[in-house]
Amino acid sequence: MRKVIAGMLATLLACSAATLHRPATAGSRPGTAREGRIVRIALNTAATRARLSATGGWRLYERGGASVLVSASDADAWTVEREGSQLRAVREGGARTPLRNGPFVARPEHERSVMMVGGRRYRGDIVVIATDSGLLVVNHLPVETYLRGVVPLEIGDRAPGEEAAVAAQAVAARSYTYARLAALGPSPTRSWDLLSSVSDQVYGGADAEKAIADMAVTMTGNLVLRYAGRIVNAVYHSTCGGSTAEAPELWQTTGEPYLQRVSDRIPGTERYYCDVSPRFSWTRTLDARTLASGLEAYLRTYAAVAGAIGSVRTIEVESRTPSGRVGTMAIVTDRARHVVRANSLRYVLRQPGGEILNSTYVTLEPSIGPDGRLTRLVATGNGYGHGVGMCQWGAIGRSRAGQDFRVILQTYYPGTTVEPIE
């Protein structure tokens, strides 16, 4: 099996090498049919400086690519700095350019070269823009190339037998990207389309690429999910814990017909496709001091709090959603009853600066001291993530069971079809 995969991968990558390695052009130039549209990924929205280099010769352009400012080799690193609304580049060793109008565009000279930002490799162009808060650093590249840096970080570096899950992830991520672009629409003032973090899709550039993910992106090239002809917002998460959720269970939305509750139970068993996940079941304990510090840091963001929060007496689950997740939670103090809804509780029940709660598929067990105050909260739950759309570990389990990527996608996004982008 490994030899078959390796042979397929070598053939696919050889056929598409020129396309996959071709640098993108800054601006609104569309990509080729195989590459997909140019997408703009914000790597940093408030950088103090941007250190640029490349694996081969490269150039730095001013005024959005209008003229060459610097011609550099692979041994050269230049740092872009801001002064007011203008930019300058400073070479390691002392040379510097005059202040110039941006944006600055860094572009490799050769197909096999890639740009580097702070030592990390990115295909396509790097665009640096002066903003009121610092520097906006944006990677411009074709969608298909972007996906090579997304899929491995979202689904992991999978093993043989899990190819269908990786292919499903590629189609879901591509659908999410195009749905996001369609929702944003054309805007002359917007400088980026998606963030490189969990706020959209985790993107690591060329350093994140893996062979099995490259193959999945190539084999599913330009395929997206559609519902009634429209590209769907194919949200996904790590582990559903037994059942996915409808969007209104977690967020203030009317929902979508393709984001329904889906059982992850393996037919005829008491097991679930996603129970191979390391976070299928879990327990987290918060002592009174940790809980109080977290509430002080986060509760006002997610609940209406007038004045002091007060000392916590207990925490109660007020309601549950159809999939069994917490719908509303009440934090009862000696001053008030603070109600937190759905997914917000994941951000409230944590220590300051700590990881959010794994999911809302949880049971809360408060311990109350002799003085009537809460001394400890034990959260016992299932799953990891919001629970809407495709369960990634469920997709892995289904792939191991022999399901193909189309079946996996149509299971987690009921009523959808897999079709070309054009």
Protein Blocks (a to p, Z undefined) as FASTA:
>chain_A
ZZmmmmmmmmmmmmmmmmmmpccdehjbdcdfknopaddddfbfcbfbdcdddfbdcddd
eehipacfbdcdfkbccddddehjbccdddehjpacdddddddddddfbfkbccdeehia
cehjddddddfklpaddddddfklmmmmmmmmmnopadehilmmmmmmmmmmmmmmmmmm
mmnopafkbcbfbdcbfklcccebjmlpcfklmmmmmmmgoiacdeehiacdddddfbeo
lpacdfklmmccebjfklccddfbdehiabdfklmpfklpccddddfklmmmmmmmmmmm
moccehjebjafbdcdfbdcfkopafbdcdddfkbccddehjlmmmmnccehiacdfblc
dcddddddfkopafbdcdddededjhpajafklmmmmmmnopafklmmmmmmghiacddf
ZZ
